[in-house]
Amino acid sequence: MTQQTAQSADRPAPERPGYDTTEVGTELPAQTFTVTRETLVKYAGASGDFNPIHWNERFAKGVGLENVIAHGMFTMAEAARLVTDWAGDPGAVVEYTARFTKPVVVPDDDEGALIEVSGKVAAKLDDRQVRVDLMATSDGKKVLGLARAVVRLA
């Protein structure tokens, strides 16, 4: 599902960011996630969202879409992974919001579509929290707008 590789058992986990050492402007390591039709079917099974726009090309085109599209919540989840991977603890994310701006179109081939996600610390807040602004694109188009996470750091 992703081009990223799992953490090696013999390599130590990366150090978690600390509030005192994290500055406004700190860039999170960008990630690229692959989504295929197989990914969408698996996500539909896990989420219970079997809307045919996510797996049936004929149906998707029949309702005016370019092709099958990824679930919006799947796209949001992949963007959130950038933050949880950086923070080192999914529980450190205390708030997450995003708006859908364009769908992620998923072709019927072995390559699928790519979701490219980057993030930057935009503000230091009270209670050892930072706001991270995210950018998510697919095929050169912005797919999430106003994507932000508030993260409590050590």
N, C-alpha and C positions, 0 to 999 in steps of 0.2 A: 503494500500500500504506500510505502514511502521510500524515497531514495536514501533516506538516512539509515545508518546501520546501528544495530543495538550496541549498547555499552559492553565492552569486552570485560569478562569476569576478572581478568588479570590486570586491568587498568583501574586506577582509583577514579571514583566519580569526581567530576569537576567541582571545584569549590563553589559553594553557594554565595551569591552576591550579598554583601552587607550594606545596610543603610548608610553607614558612615563613609563607606568607600565608593558608593554609587552616586554619580553626578548627573545632573540634567544634561542631556545630550548623549549619554551612554547608549551605544547601539547594541542591540541584542544580536547574536549570531543568526543571520538569515537562514531560512530553511526552504526547501522545495519538496512538496508532497505530490505524489502521483495518485491520480484517481482514475480507475478503469470501470467498465460496466460491471465487472465482477465485484469490485469494491462497493458499488452502489447496491447490488443485490444483497451482499453481506450486511451492509448498513441497514437496508430495508428490513432484513430479518431481525437485526438487533433492536431497531427502533420501533418496528411495527408500522412504519410509513411505507406502504406499498403503492403509493400514487404512481400510476403508469407513466407519468412524465419523467420518472427517474429510471425507467428500464425499457419502455416500449417506444421505439423511434417513430413508428407510424402514429401512435397516439400523440406524442409530443409535437410532431409537426402538424397534426390535425388541430391542435389548439393554438397554433401560431408560433411555437417555439422553433428555433433553428435546428434543434436535435434534442436528444436526451440531456437532461441537466442534473447536476449533483444536488442532493438535498441541501437546503440552506443551513440546517443545523450541522450537517457534516462539514460544510465549509467553515462555519464558525468554530467548530471543534478543532479542525486542523490549524486554524490561526491561533487558537488558545494554546495549542501544543508548544508553539514557539515560546510563550510566556512560561508555561509550567516547566519546560525543559531548562530554561534559563534560571528560573527561581529554585529549581531542584525539589520543589514540593508543591503538588497541585493544591494543597490546602492553604498555601500562601496567597493564592488569588482570592481576594475578598469581594471583587466586583468585576463584571465583564459585560460589555455592551458592544453591539455592532448593528449596522443597518445593511441590508442587502442592496447593492447598487446594480449589479449585473449577475446573471447566472453563470455558473461554471459549466460550459458545454463539454460533454464527454463523448468523443467519437467511438464508433464501434470498431476498434482496432486494438492491437496489442500494446500500444504506447499509452493510450488514454489521454488525459489532460493533466497539466501541471498547475498546482496552486503554489505561487511564490509568496512567501510571507517574510516581512521584515518588521522590526520594531525599534523604538527609541524611547528612552526615559524622557518624558516631557515635563514632569513636575515632581518635586519632593513635597510630600504631604505630612501632616501630623501623624503621630502614632507609628512612626517608623515605616510609613507607606510611601510608595511611589506610584505615579501614573505612567503607564506605558501606552504610547500611541502605536497602533499597528497599521500596516499597509499589506493588503492581500490582493494579488493580481492573478489573472489567468488569461493566457493568450494576449497579453499586453493590455488587458482591460482591468480596471479596478473593480473587484467583486464585493468588497466590503467597504462601507464608509463609516466614519466616526467610530472606528473600532478601537476600543480602549479597555485596558485592564488596570485595576488597582491591586497592587501586590504589597503584602507586608513582608519586609525583609528582616533578617536577623540583626 
